[in-house]
């Protein structure tokens, strides 16, 4: 069973969120997890940044030795 406690900004309809991006997740007590997320424009920005970082990692994984260190 998962129980959800929401703290922070609330919306009256999930449709108002437009987009949802999970920023972090952590355990704060036995069986209790805390998530931090953003919605709307901030979620879109977070997804774009994540995509950019993913591309950077993919490109870096193709490099070797001194070139990788330089990058």
Residue, then its C-alpha position, 0 to 999 in steps of 0.5 A: x500500500x502506498x500512502x501519499x502526503x502532499x505538501x506544497x502547492x496544490x492544484x484543483x485538477x491534474x490537467x492543470x499540471x500540464x507536465x510533471x517531472x520528478x526532481x528527487x526521491x529519498x527515504x526519510x523514515x522506514x517505509x516513508x519516501x519523500x519526492x520533490x517534483x515540478x509541474x508546468x513550465x518548470x517540468x518542461x525545463x527540467x525534462x529539456x535539461x535531463x535530455x541535454x545531460x543524457x546527450x552529453x553523457x552519451x557523447x562522453x561515453x564514446x571518448x577515450x583517455x586524454x580526450x575524455x579528461x579534456x572534455 
